[in-house]
Amino acid sequence: MPDTRLSNLLNTGQNPTQATDTLLAALGTCQAETILVANEVGLGIIPETPLGRTFRDDTGQLHQRTAAHANNVALMVAVSTCLAQLLCKLAQPASKARGSCPLPPAKWSGPAGDARH
């Protein structure tokens, strides 16, 4: 979601730094547990256009600034449901770790005949 907002700001000529400040201020006053999901940028090809490079750079700044204020940060690439469940449990406080993760049970979708779970 932050990436979409940033893209909209850049396309309309608005200041992404100010928007990031506003986001961080709002998150700082929020009492609820909040999870932000964003696309990874910067590990792939170099964008061809100046706007693409600006988006990549500004997104990286947004991610770094947001991560600096977070209790937990995870980079998940092509993550399986099993790993997502584990990360979900690890992110919970110890008192809640015995509870269930809100993700559905994991199922192995490997080669036929392989019955791992």
Secondary structure, DSSP 8 states (H G I E B T S, - for coil): -HHHHHHHHHHTT--HHHHHHHHHHHHHH--S---------SSS---SSHHHHHHHHHHHHHHHHHHHT-S-----SS--HHHHHHHHHHHS-GGGTTS--SS-------STT----
